[in-house]
């Protein structure tokens, strides 16, 4: 069973940039919903290469050859699940998979023509149940069948819940979808991004932090594997703490 790490925060608060501190980017795969900066380069300072298509990866598996590449743009949710299975079974050199922009995956489906056609009555209700099930399988339950030394990092946009006075994962589609599954409930490790302005009210490179435990409006948690409430938004620090805690 792979270990899941959630990172929740508003846009431009350091979720993606935290990857720039990774010490072994060749051991990382990013499965993104759209083309964005990966913040990863190889040990020679060059951008990492794209993963082969699923067809090409299957051919490489049949030939028992190495599968190259460290990032890919996923056309849909089901592709995420398929790629996770290949990475787990046939790419032992990959130790971490990063899945950015959970919100974008869901938004792409909500904006699709097929989904929009079922926008009323029982059809709409069934569509949201199908989307909740697909999201649950691809992003959360699929990790239960992956190898034990793999860490899956999922990045989420956050929104403030006025009634509960806490930041939570933003789920597109409103209550029709958010009430059907609670993403946060599937994580023992959920970090929140935080910008700590200096005494002059300015934002500096040192302002970007991770919150590791429940604090104020942030419902973060890290199983006590990180003792500090605030740490620099350095993903390598987090991964090292996780691997040390679970002895992987």
Residue pairs with C-beta under 8 A, 6 or more apart in sequence:
1 143
1 144
1 145
1 146
1 148
2 88
2 97
2 143
2 144
2 146
2 147
2 148
2 150
2 151
2 152
3 143
3 150
3 151
3 152
3 189
3 242
3 246
3 248
4 140
4 143
4 151
4 152
4 154
4 186
4 187
4 188
4 189
5 151
5 152
5 153
5 154
5 187
5 189
5 190
5 191
5 238
5 239
5 242
6 153
6 154
6 155
6 156
6 169
6 183
6 184
6 187
6 189
6 190
6 191
7 15
7 18
7 153
7 154
7 155
7 156
7 190
7 191
7 192
7 193
7 210
8 155
8 156
8 157
8 158
8 167
8 168
8 169
8 184
8 190
8 191
8 192
8 193
8 220
9 15
9 156
9 157
9 158
9 192
9 193
9 194
10 157
10 158
10 193
11 157
13 193
13 194
13 195
13 208
14 193
14 195
14 208
14 209
14 210
14 233
15 100
15 155
15 193
15 233
16 36
16 37
16 39
16 100
16 155
17 39
17 208
17 233
18 208
18 210
18 233
18 234
18 235
18 238
19 25
19 28
19 30
19 38
19 39
19 40
19 98
19 235
20 39
20 40
21 234
21 235
21 236
21 237
22 28
22 40
22 96
22 235
22 236
22 239
23 236
24 95
25 40
25 41
25 42
25 43
25 48
25 70
26 42
26 43
26 48
26 70
26 93
27 93
27 94
27 95
27 96
28 40
28 70
28 94
28 95
28 96
28 97
28 98
29 51
29 69
29 70
29 71
29 72
29 83
29 87
29 91
29 94
29 96
29 97
29 98
30 38
30 40
30 70
30 71
30 72
30 97
30 98
30 99
30 100
31 71
31 72
31 74
31 79
31 80
31 83
31 84
31 97
31 98
31 99
32 38
32 71
32 72
32 73
32 74
32 99
32 100
32 101
33 73
33 74
33 100
33 101
33 104
33 105
33 108
34 73
34 101
34 104
35 73
36 100
36 101
38 47
38 48
38 70
38 71
40 47
40 48
40 70
40 71
41 47
41 48
42 48
48 69
48 70
48 71
49 68
49 69
49 70
49 71
50 69
50 71
50 72
51 57
51 67
51 68
51 69
51 70
51 71
51 72
51 83
52 60
52 67
52 68
52 69
54 79
54 82
54 83
54 86
57 67
57 86
57 90
58 86
60 66
60 67
60 90
61 67
61 86
61 90
67 86
67 90
67 91
72 83
74 80
74 83
74 105
76 105
76 108
76 109
77 105
77 109
77 134
77 135
77 138
77 139
78 134
78 138
80 99
80 105
80 138
80 139
80 142
81 137
81 138
81 142
84 97
84 142
84 143
84 146
84 152
85 142
85 145
85 146
87 94
87 97
87 146
87 150
88 145
88 146
88 147
88 150
89 147
92 147
94 150
95 149
95 150
95 151
96 150
96 151
96 152
96 153
96 239
97 150
97 151
97 152
97 153
98 153
98 155
99 139
99 152
99 153
99 154
99 155
100 155
101 155
101 157
102 139
102 154
102 155
102 156
102 157
102 169
102 183
103 156
103 157
103 170
103 171
103 172
105 135
105 139
106 131
106 135
106 171
106 172
106 173
106 177
107 172
109 115
109 131
109 134
110 131
110 172
110 173
115 127
115 131
118 124
118 126
118 127
124 176
125 176
128 173
128 176
128 177
128 180
129 180
131 173
131 177
132 177
132 180
132 181
135 181
136 181
139 154
139 183
140 183
140 186
143 150
143 152
146 152
148 248
149 248
151 239
151 242
151 243
153 235
153 239
156 169
156 170
156 183
157 169
157 170
158 167
158 168
158 169
158 170
158 192
158 193
159 167
159 168
159 169
159 170
160 166
160 167
160 168
160 217
161 167
161 168
165 217
166 217
166 218
166 219
167 192
167 217
167 218
167 219
168 184
168 219
169 183
169 184
171 177
171 178
171 183
184 190
184 219
187 221
188 221
188 223
189 221
189 222
189 223
189 225
189 242
190 219
190 220
190 221
190 222
191 210
191 211
191 212
191 220
191 222
191 238
192 210
192 211
192 218
192 219
192 220
193 208
193 209
193 210
193 211
193 233
194 208
194 209
194 210
194 211
194 218
194 230
195 203
195 207
195 208
195 209
196 206
196 207
196 208
196 209
196 230
197 203
197 207
198 204
198 206
198 207
206 232
208 232
208 233
209 230
209 231
209 232
209 233
210 220
210 230
210 231
210 232
210 233
210 234
210 238
211 218
211 220
211 229
211 230
212 220
212 221
212 222
212 226
212 228
212 229
212 230
212 231
213 220
213 221
213 222
213 224
213 226
213 229
214 220
214 221
215 229
222 241
223 245
225 241
225 242
225 244
225 245
226 237
226 238
226 241
231 237
231 238
242 248
